[in-house]
Amino acid sequence: MARSRKRSHLVAGELNLTAMIDVAFQMLNFFVITMKPPDVLANLDVSRPAPDKKAAAPKTQINFLRITILPDGNVAVNDRLVSKENFDRTLKQLTALDKSVTVLIACTPQSPHGKLVEVLDLCSNAGLTNLSLVSVD
């Protein structure tokens, strides 16, 4: 028995496009994955206005005030020793800019309790309300 060969039934002018479509999609994937878009934000030309020369310089604002009560009864404000007589005046000058400043009162175990009460009273008289008390060694 002889084998009969099957012949493809292609009509003249008809092409199998499956392979070409696969190659086109592979090339499309390659170009999409390897493309690096330009950084548009880095190339923007922005004209900024010049600062106003007539505007006053902003006041320095105090965010944090540290009052340390030393064992000998002396008081240091922001690590600067202040005399007992000038402490009230210094406190009022520092809080004149902003009364919502955070005040950290640091005491050692050997600090006199009377001095702590005095400092708390002076802070209250100056109008400070955001007070914190800390014990240090």
C-alpha positions in Angstrom: 0.0 0.0 0.0 1.4 3.3 -1.0 1.2 6.2 1.2 -0.5 9.2 -0.1 1.1 12.5 0.6 -1.1 15.2 1.9 -0.6 18.5 0.2 -1.3 21.8 1.8 -4.3 23.5 0.5 -2.7 27.0 0.2 -4.3 29.2 -2.3 -2.0 31.4 -4.4 -1.5 34.8 -2.8 -2.4 33.7 0.7 0.3 34.1 3.4 0.5 32.7 6.9 0.9 35.9 9.0 1.1 34.3 12.4 4.9 34.2 12.5 5.2 37.8 11.3 2.7 39.0 14.0 4.7 37.2 16.7 7.9 38.9 15.6 6.1 42.3 15.5 4.9 41.8 19.1 8.3 40.7 20.2 9.9 43.8 18.7 7.2 46.0 20.3 7.9 44.5 23.7 11.6 45.0 23.3 11.2 48.7 22.3 8.7 49.4 25.1 10.8 47.8 27.8 14.1 49.4 26.7 12.7 52.9 26.1 13.8 55.5 28.6 11.6 58.6 28.4 13.2 61.9 28.9 12.9 63.5 32.3 10.5 66.4 31.5 10.7 68.0 35.0 14.5 68.3 34.9 14.2 70.3 31.7 11.6 72.8 32.8 12.7 76.5 32.7 11.1 78.2 35.6 11.4 81.9 36.2 11.3 82.7 39.9 10.4 86.1 41.2 13.1 88.2 42.8 12.8 88.6 46.6 11.1 91.8 47.8 13.8 94.2 48.9 11.4 96.3 50.9 10.1 93.4 53.0 11.4 93.4 56.6 13.6 90.6 57.7 11.6 88.0 59.6 11.9 87.9 63.3 13.9 85.1 64.8 11.4 82.7 66.3 12.2 80.6 69.3 10.8 77.1 69.1 12.2 75.7 72.3 13.4 77.1 75.6 15.4 75.1 78.1 15.6 76.2 81.7 18.0 74.3 83.9 17.9 74.6 87.7 21.3 73.8 88.9 22.0 72.1 92.3 23.4 75.4 93.8 20.1 77.2 93.0 21.4 79.0 89.9 19.3 79.0 86.7 20.6 78.5 83.2 18.5 79.5 80.2 19.4 77.7 77.0 22.7 76.6 78.7 23.6 80.2 79.6 23.8 81.0 83.3 21.4 83.8 84.2 21.6 85.7 87.5 18.6 85.4 89.9 17.8 89.1 89.5 17.8 89.1 85.7 15.9 85.8 85.2 12.4 87.4 85.2 13.5 90.1 82.7 15.3 87.5 80.5 12.3 85.2 80.5 9.9 88.0 79.4 12.3 89.2 76.6 12.5 85.6 75.2 8.8 85.1 75.4 7.9 88.5 73.9 8.3 87.0 70.4 6.1 83.9 70.9 4.1 82.9 74.0 3.4 79.4 72.6 7.1 78.4 72.9 7.8 75.0 74.4 9.6 75.4 77.7 11.5 72.4 79.1 12.4 72.8 82.8 15.3 70.5 83.8 16.1 69.8 87.5 18.6 67.6 89.2 17.7 65.6 92.3 19.8 68.1 94.3 18.1 71.2 93.0 16.1 73.1 95.6 12.4 72.6 95.3 11.7 76.2 96.2 13.6 77.3 93.1 11.5 75.0 90.9 8.3 76.5 92.3 9.8 80.0 91.7 10.6 79.2 88.1 7.2 77.8 87.5 5.6 80.9 88.9 7.7 83.2 86.7 6.8 81.1 83.6 3.1 81.5 84.5 3.6 85.3 85.0 5.2 85.5 81.6 2.2 83.8 80.0 3.8 80.5 79.1 1.5 77.6 79.1 3.4 74.8 77.3 5.7 73.6 80.1 7.4 70.3 80.6 9.4 69.2 83.6 12.4 66.8 83.3 14.7 65.3 85.9 18.4 65.1 84.8 21.4 63.6 86.5 
